[in-house]
Amino acid sequence: MPLPVRHLLLAALGLAAVAGLLSVTGDLTALRIAAVGYTMLAVAGLQLLVGGSGQVSLGHGAFMMIGAYSMALLVLHQPALPLAANLGVIVAVSVVAGVAVGAATARLHGPYLAGATLILAVGLPGLAHRFHAFLGGSNGLNIRTAGAPPILDGLVTTSEWRALVVWTTVVLGLAVLATISAGRLGRRMRAIRDDETAAAMAGVPVGATKVVAFVIASTAGGLAGGLQAYVLGTVTPGSFTLVLSLTLLAALVLGGIGSLWGALWASIAIVYLDVWATDLARAADLGRDVENNLPVVFFGVVLILVLRFWPLGVHGALRDLGARLRARTHRSS
């Protein structure tokens, strides 16, 4: 079976699993499942960039902001466009942004690359304040998106429909990322990650491959931001600060670099550690300041513990556990 077809079949199975999960949960859980979905897409794009080509980006949240504001502006100024067209425009805008940033940073390495993308993460949210009338300033933009189509009225709620839309986009995006990672382009990225000089001597176009990796990551991040705006109905610059970029990178390490499964564990950690910490702070009546900061503390503690006992992340630990169980089964048989 061709690799793209196999990945599409796995994507269909994943979407069916999500649909089954949504059928037995409520609206609040549906929104959290949607959040896991678009967060996973963002982390998966970063996974291909960092784990695939070895480029460390501290500005991934900026691409999410580009996608989110693109979605909001399209809904506000072109309300007749269908959602699929909006997502297509977001892909085009994200590609342009990825080419611009990737071309500008293609010759940078290590801390210089991280510093350049750091400037992007810090500076881009300021545009919302600079162009207050167009981008809404610190209050951002509020939008209203269509719910479930009339034919599905009574079968799914608006939250469930939005979660299904998110995960349909996510599984298709993951299928594309998995196909790229397993193909020639993925092998070129890994060659650059392992030894850039040796890759160049072997005929790999280093600069072009780096730019393509940035474009792919920016597209995934832009789509994730657009889906976030679609689900939440609001876009504010405070949602796309440097903290978001650092959280995505830290969660990537927590989940495990080098596998798209690591993006799943990372996105679950980002969404549900925040939920659990907030619920704990409210149940214990710890105050607003503690409630706002406890999720960061929880995430930091979990990250330290995971890296202390499972240096390869959650997916690396699960993979090692599976290998040990298979070896034990083989010995017993």
HELIX and SHEET records of a PDB file:
HELIX    1   1 LEU A    3  LEU A   22  1                                  20    
HELIX    2   2 ASP A   27  GLN A   47  1                                  21    
HELIX    3   3 LEU A   48  GLY A   52  3                                   5    
HELIX    4   4 SER A   53  SER A   53  1                                   1    
HELIX    5   5 HIS A   60  HIS A   77  1                                  18    
HELIX    6   6 LEU A   83  THR A  105  1                                  23    
HELIX    7   7 GLY A  110  GLY A  123  1                                  14    
HELIX    8   8 GLY A  126  ARG A  130  1                                   5    
HELIX    9   9 HIS A  132  LEU A  135  1                                   4    
HELIX   10  10 GLY A  137  ASN A  139  5                                   3    
HELIX   11  11 PRO A  150  LEU A  152  5                                   3    
HELIX   12  12 THR A  158  ALA A  182  1                                  25    
HELIX   13  13 ARG A  184  ASP A  194  1                                  11    
HELIX   14  14 GLU A  196  MET A  201  1                                   6    
HELIX   15  15 VAL A  206  LEU A  232  1                                  27    
HELIX   16  16 PRO A  237  PHE A  240  5                                   4    
HELIX   17  17 LEU A  242  GLY A  255  1                                  14    
HELIX   18  18 LEU A  260  ALA A  283  1                                  24    
HELIX   19  19 ARG A  288  PHE A  309  1                                  22    
HELIX   20  20 GLY A  313  SER A  332  1                                  20    
SHEET    1   A 2 LEU A 141  ASN A 142  0                                        
SHEET    2   A 2 THR A 234  VAL A 235 -1                                        
END                                                                             
